[in-house]
Amino acid sequence: MWYTAPRVTAEQEKRERDGLSIDEKNHAMADMSGKSAADGKAAAKTRSTDDTNRHTSPLDQKKQEIVNLTQEQKQELQKALSDIPAEEKAAYTEALSTVPHLVQTESGDERFLRFADFHAEKAAASLVKYWRLRKELFGSDKAFLPMTITGALRDDTETLDIGLAMLLPNDCHGRTVFYFNQSGFSSPPIDKESMHRVFFYFLHVNGESSAAQDQGIVFLENYEGYDLYTNWDRPFIKRCQEMRGIFTNKIRAIHFFTGRGSNTVLNEFIFPMIKFILGLRLRLRFQSHSGDSQFMRKNMLSKFGIEPRGLPESMGGSFSKNDFRNWLANRKQLEEQRTTKTYSNSPSDSNGSSNNTSQEGGVS
């Protein structure tokens, strides 16, 4: 049950913070504020784009150069993959034999090696876990389809359109901002398995961009009106823990909003459990906010680099449901263009799938 799960106490957190070095404290504060998001050149380039381009990043930004892997790095990764037991990498092996072009374009070696700081064993483990979770969530019938709205997400468009999860405009430091309404499952009732797939999809989309990898991602989660018996989703918590280890996004900050007053269930049970799962590094980058004033929310987040115009309307920002639907339409069009180009330019394998091994499936 939820009340027997391990939790982090306030006393433990205090001891952790008291034991930090000054550099560790400063690093955590810099991540929260956005000062460590990227080097000055990358941040300046992101800030110079207009609002439309910033919002659709990483969808319509020009693909940034990905470091060229040396032959030695490629061999190290292949060696690490070969050392993983067959039963643990069954989904990855199936993907390689069935849709090799998707393995390359949607889970390329560079992406996982960059995230693992070019540690082959860590990158291999994440790559294998990625395909295992992808198959677990989407099943054999959809896991090996392109990770697109009309492909693997074809049965989840209603859940996608509701907007409980969405990518918001980048913040003023160029970081991706991912919004998730944890309290929205009950009205109307949401298929939780479908929401898990949508969550996977958005993190996959953001991982396409090498700039997003460098600058990181900020999570905004809305717990206002949270009801334990309606909204508690333990499988989702478990899957989020798994996703944290396979998606190639550096988490810079996590903000939870609880609404007016003090919520005992959230503050004494739910958040301490989540903090335990997050581990020390992310606990230092976790901030909960109370209060229902939209003005207060906007001002609280502005000091963390998140602009009011980049917030959803429900939080006092100007990002509307129509803005989100426009994002979906643009994304769908881009995915269709990529699919057409990939399959028209490449020969088909024995399964009728493209053998293209270019990076065209990545961010453009």
C-alpha positions as CSV (number, residue, x, y, z in Angstrom):
1,M,0.0,0.0,0.0
2,W,1.0,3.6,-0.5
3,Y,1.4,4.2,3.3
4,T,4.0,1.5,3.6
5,A,6.3,2.7,0.9
6,P,9.7,4.2,1.9
7,R,9.8,7.9,2.4
8,V,12.3,10.6,3.1
9,T,11.8,12.5,6.4
10,A,12.4,16.2,6.9
11,E,15.1,15.3,9.4
12,Q,16.9,13.2,6.7
13,E,16.7,16.1,4.2
14,K,18.1,18.5,6.7
15,R,21.1,16.2,7.4
16,E,21.6,15.8,3.7
17,R,21.7,19.5,3.1
18,D,23.9,20.2,6.1
19,G,26.4,17.6,4.7
20,L,26.7,19.3,1.3
21,S,29.8,21.2,0.2
22,I,29.4,24.9,-0.9
23,D,30.0,23.8,-4.5
24,E,27.2,21.2,-4.3
25,K,24.8,23.7,-2.9
26,N,25.7,26.3,-5.5
27,H,25.4,23.7,-8.3
28,A,21.9,22.8,-7.1
29,M,20.8,26.5,-6.9
30,A,22.2,27.2,-10.3
31,D,20.2,24.3,-11.8
32,M,17.0,25.5,-10.1
33,S,17.5,29.1,-11.3
34,G,18.6,28.1,-14.8
35,K,22.1,29.6,-14.6
36,S,23.7,26.2,-15.4
37,A,21.4,25.3,-18.2
38,A,23.9,25.7,-21.0
39,D,26.9,27.6,-22.1
40,G,26.4,31.2,-23.1
41,K,26.5,30.6,-26.8
42,A,23.7,27.9,-26.7
43,A,21.6,30.0,-24.4
44,A,22.0,33.1,-26.5
45,K,21.0,31.2,-29.6
46,T,17.8,29.9,-27.9
47,R,16.9,33.4,-26.6
48,S,17.3,34.9,-30.0
49,T,14.6,32.8,-31.6
50,D,11.1,34.1,-31.7
51,D,8.3,32.7,-29.5
52,T,7.0,30.4,-32.1
53,N,10.3,28.8,-32.8
54,R,11.1,28.6,-29.1
55,H,7.8,26.8,-28.4
56,T,8.2,24.2,-31.1
57,S,11.8,23.5,-30.2
58,P,12.9,20.8,-30.6
59,L,10.5,20.2,-33.4
60,D,11.4,22.9,-36.0
61,Q,14.8,24.1,-34.9
62,K,17.8,23.2,-37.0
63,K,19.4,20.0,-35.8
64,Q,22.5,20.8,-33.9
65,E,25.6,18.9,-34.6
66,I,26.0,15.7,-32.6
67,V,29.5,14.7,-31.6
68,N,30.9,12.2,-34.1
69,L,31.5,8.9,-32.4
70,T,34.9,7.4,-32.8
71,Q,35.3,3.8,-33.9
72,E,36.5,2.9,-30.5
73,Q,33.4,4.4,-28.8
74,K,31.1,2.5,-31.1
75,Q,33.0,-0.8,-30.4
76,E,32.8,-0.1,-26.7
77,L,29.1,0.3,-26.8
78,Q,28.6,-2.8,-28.9
79,K,30.7,-4.7,-26.5
80,A,28.7,-3.5,-23.6
81,L,25.4,-4.4,-25.4
82,S,26.8,-7.9,-26.1
83,D,27.6,-8.4,-22.4
84,I,23.9,-7.8,-21.4
85,P,22.0,-11.1,-20.9
86,A,19.8,-12.1,-23.8
87,E,16.6,-12.0,-21.7
88,E,17.3,-8.5,-20.5
89,K,17.7,-7.1,-24.0
90,A,15.0,-9.2,-25.7
91,A,12.9,-6.1,-26.7
92,Y,16.0,-4.3,-28.1
93,T,17.1,-7.4,-30.0
94,E,13.6,-7.7,-31.5
95,A,13.6,-4.1,-32.5
96,L,17.0,-4.5,-34.2
97,S,15.7,-7.4,-36.2
98,T,12.3,-5.9,-37.0
99,V,12.8,-2.2,-37.4
100,P,16.5,-1.4,-37.5
101,H,15.8,2.0,-39.0
102,L,13.8,3.0,-35.8
103,V,16.6,1.8,-33.5
104,Q,18.9,4.1,-35.3
105,T,16.7,7.2,-35.8
106,E,14.7,7.0,-32.5
107,S,17.3,5.5,-30.1
108,G,20.6,6.4,-31.8
109,D,23.9,5.5,-30.1
110,E,24.9,9.1,-29.8
111,R,21.9,10.1,-27.8
112,F,22.5,7.5,-25.1
113,L,26.3,7.9,-25.0
114,R,26.0,11.7,-24.6
115,F,23.6,11.3,-21.7
116,A,25.9,8.7,-20.1
117,D,29.0,11.0,-20.5
118,F,30.2,8.4,-23.0
119,H,30.3,5.5,-20.5
120,A,29.5,2.5,-22.7
121,E,28.0,0.3,-20.0
122,K,25.6,2.9,-18.7
123,A,24.6,3.9,-22.2
124,A,24.0,0.3,-23.2
125,A,21.9,-0.4,-20.0
126,S,19.7,2.7,-20.8
127,L,19.3,1.8,-24.4
128,V,18.1,-1.7,-23.5
129,K,15.8,-0.4,-20.8
130,Y,14.3,2.1,-23.3
131,W,13.1,-0.6,-25.6
132,R,12.0,-2.9,-22.8
133,L,9.7,-0.1,-21.4
134,R,8.6,0.9,-24.9
135,K,7.4,-2.6,-25.5
136,E,5.8,-2.9,-22.1
137,L,3.8,0.3,-22.6
138,F,2.9,0.0,-26.2
139,G,2.7,-3.8,-26.7
140,S,4.1,-5.8,-29.6
141,D,1.6,-4.3,-32.0
142,K,2.7,-0.7,-31.5
143,A,6.1,-0.6,-29.9
144,F,7.8,-1.1,-33.2
145,L,5.8,1.6,-35.0
146,P,7.3,5.0,-35.4
147,M,7.0,7.0,-32.1
148,T,4.6,9.4,-33.7
149,I,1.0,10.7,-33.2
150,T,-0.3,8.5,-36.0
151,G,2.0,5.6,-35.3
152,A,2.6,4.3,-31.8
153,L,0.3,7.0,-30.3
154,R,-2.6,6.3,-32.7
155,D,-4.9,5.0,-30.0
156,D,-4.0,7.7,-27.5
157,T,-4.9,10.9,-29.4
158,E,-7.9,11.7,-27.1
159,T,-5.6,11.5,-24.1
160,L,-3.0,13.6,-25.9
161,D,-5.6,16.2,-26.8
162,I,-6.8,16.7,-23.3
163,G,-3.6,18.5,-22.4
164,L,-2.9,17.0,-19.0
165,A,0.7,16.6,-20.2
166,M,2.4,19.1,-22.6
167,L,5.6,20.7,-23.6
168,L,5.4,24.4,-22.8
169,P,7.5,27.2,-24.4
170,N,11.2,27.0,-23.4
171,D,12.1,29.2,-20.4
172,C,14.4,32.2,-20.6
173,H,17.5,30.0,-20.3
174,G,16.4,27.8,-23.2
175,R,15.4,24.8,-21.0
176,T,12.5,22.6,-22.0
177,V,9.5,23.0,-19.6
178,F,7.3,19.9,-19.3
179,Y,3.9,20.4,-17.6
180,F,1.8,17.6,-16.1
181,N,-1.5,17.9,-14.3
182,Q,-1.4,15.1,-11.8
183,S,-4.9,16.1,-10.4
184,G,-6.6,15.9,-13.8
185,F,-7.2,12.1,-14.0
186,S,-10.7,12.2,-12.5
187,S,-12.5,14.8,-14.6
188,P,-13.2,13.3,-17.1
189,P,-11.9,9.8,-16.1
190,I,-8.6,9.2,-17.9
191,D,-7.2,5.9,-19.1
192,K,-4.0,5.8,-16.9
193,E,-2.2,3.4,-19.2
194,S,-2.9,5.8,-22.1
195,M,-1.5,8.6,-20.0
196,H,1.7,6.6,-19.3
197,R,2.2,6.3,-23.1
198,V,1.6,10.0,-23.6
199,F,4.2,10.8,-20.9
200,F,6.7,8.5,-22.6
201,Y,6.0,10.1,-26.0
202,F,6.7,13.7,-24.7
203,L,10.0,12.7,-23.1
204,H,11.0,10.8,-26.3
205,V,10.2,14.0,-28.3
206,N,12.3,16.2,-26.1
207,G,15.2,13.7,-26.2
208,E,15.5,14.2,-29.9
209,S,17.3,17.5,-29.4
210,S,21.0,17.6,-28.5
211,A,20.4,21.2,-27.3
212,A,17.7,19.9,-24.9
213,Q,20.1,17.3,-23.6
214,D,22.7,20.0,-22.8
215,Q,20.3,22.6,-21.4
216,G,18.1,20.2,-19.5
217,I,14.4,20.0,-18.7
218,V,12.2,21.5,-15.9
219,F,9.1,19.7,-14.6
220,L,6.0,21.6,-13.5
221,E,3.5,19.3,-11.8
222,N,0.1,20.5,-10.7
223,Y,-1.3,18.7,-7.6
224,E,-4.0,21.3,-6.8
225,G,-7.1,19.4,-5.8
226,Y,-5.2,16.1,-5.6
227,D,-7.3,13.2,-4.2
228,L,-5.4,10.2,-3.0
229,Y,-8.0,7.6,-3.9
230,T,-8.8,9.0,-7.3
231,N,-5.4,10.3,-8.4
232,W,-2.8,7.9,-6.8
233,D,-1.2,5.9,-9.5
234,R,1.6,3.7,-8.1
235,P,2.4,2.1,-11.5
236,F,3.0,5.6,-12.9
237,I,5.4,6.4,-10.1
238,K,7.3,3.2,-10.8
239,R,7.4,4.0,-14.5
240,C,8.6,7.5,-14.0
241,Q,11.5,6.1,-12.0
242,E,12.3,3.8,-15.0
243,M,11.9,6.7,-17.5
244,R,14.3,8.8,-15.5
245,G,17.0,6.3,-16.3
246,I,16.4,5.9,-20.0
247,F,15.4,9.3,-21.4
248,T,18.4,11.4,-22.3
249,N,17.3,14.7,-20.6
250,K,19.1,16.2,-17.7
251,I,16.6,17.2,-15.1
252,R,17.4,20.7,-13.8
253,A,14.4,21.4,-11.5
254,I,11.1,20.0,-10.4
255,H,8.3,22.2,-9.2
256,F,5.1,20.9,-7.5
257,F,2.0,23.0,-6.9
258,T,-0.4,22.1,-4.2
259,G,-3.0,24.8,-4.2
260,R,-4.4,26.7,-1.3
261,G,-3.5,25.7,2.3
262,S,-1.6,22.7,3.6
263,N,-2.3,19.3,2.1
264,T,-1.4,16.7,4.7
265,V,-1.6,13.7,2.4
266,L,0.8,15.4,-0.1
267,N,3.2,16.9,2.3
268,E,3.5,13.9,4.7
269,F,3.1,11.0,2.4
270,I,3.1,11.6,-1.4
271,F,6.0,14.1,-1.6
272,P,8.2,12.2,0.8
273,M,7.7,9.0,-1.2
274,I,8.5,10.8,-4.5
275,K,11.6,12.4,-2.9
276,F,12.8,8.9,-1.9
277,I,12.4,7.7,-5.5
278,L,14.1,10.8,-6.9
279,G,17.4,10.3,-5.0
280,L,19.6,12.9,-3.4
281,R,20.5,14.9,-6.5
282,L,16.9,15.6,-7.6
283,R,15.7,16.1,-4.0
284,L,18.0,19.1,-4.0
285,R,16.3,20.4,-7.1
286,F,12.7,19.8,-5.9
287,Q,10.5,22.7,-4.8
288,S,6.9,22.6,-3.7
289,H,4.7,25.7,-3.8
290,S,1.4,26.3,-2.1
291,G,-1.3,29.0,-2.7
292,D,-3.9,29.5,-5.4
293,S,-3.1,33.0,-6.6
294,Q,-2.1,33.1,-10.2
295,F,-0.1,36.3,-9.6
296,M,1.8,34.5,-6.9
297,R,2.5,31.5,-9.1
298,K,3.8,33.7,-11.9
299,N,6.1,35.5,-9.5
300,M,7.3,32.4,-7.8
301,L,8.4,30.9,-11.0
302,S,9.9,34.0,-12.6
303,K,12.9,33.7,-10.2
304,F,13.5,30.3,-11.6
305,G,13.7,31.5,-15.1
306,I,10.2,30.5,-16.2
307,E,8.3,33.3,-17.9
308,P,4.6,34.0,-17.3
309,R,3.9,33.8,-21.1
310,G,5.3,30.3,-21.0
311,L,2.8,29.0,-18.4
312,P,-0.6,27.4,-19.1
313,E,-3.6,29.6,-18.5
314,S,-4.6,27.5,-15.5
315,M,-1.5,28.8,-13.8
316,G,-1.9,32.4,-14.8
317,G,0.1,32.2,-18.0
318,S,-0.9,32.9,-21.6
319,F,-0.3,29.5,-23.1
320,S,-3.8,28.4,-24.1
321,K,-5.4,25.1,-25.1
322,N,-5.4,26.4,-28.7
323,D,-1.7,27.0,-28.5
324,F,-1.2,23.4,-27.4
325,R,-3.4,22.1,-30.2
326,N,-1.4,24.1,-32.7
327,W,1.7,22.5,-31.3
328,L,0.2,19.1,-31.9
329,A,-0.8,20.0,-35.4
330,N,2.7,21.2,-36.2
331,R,4.2,18.2,-34.7
332,K,2.0,15.8,-36.6
333,Q,2.8,17.5,-39.9
334,L,6.5,17.3,-39.1
335,E,6.3,13.6,-38.3
336,E,4.4,12.9,-41.5
337,Q,7.1,14.7,-43.5
338,R,9.8,12.8,-41.8
339,T,8.1,9.4,-42.4
340,T,7.5,10.2,-46.0
341,K,11.1,11.2,-46.6
342,T,12.5,8.2,-44.7
343,Y,10.4,5.6,-46.6
344,S,10.7,7.2,-50.0
345,N,14.5,7.5,-49.8
346,S,15.4,4.1,-48.4
347,P,15.0,0.5,-49.6
348,S,12.8,-1.7,-47.5
349,D,14.0,-4.6,-45.4
350,S,12.3,-8.0,-45.3
351,N,9.6,-6.7,-43.1
352,G,8.8,-3.8,-45.4
353,S,10.6,-1.3,-43.2
354,S,13.1,1.2,-44.2
355,N,16.8,0.5,-43.7
356,N,17.7,4.1,-43.4
357,T,20.3,4.7,-40.8
358,S,20.6,8.4,-41.0
359,Q,19.7,10.8,-38.2
360,E,16.7,12.1,-40.2
361,G,14.4,10.7,-37.5
362,G,16.0,13.0,-35.0
363,V,15.1,16.6,-34.4
364,S,15.2,19.0,-37.3
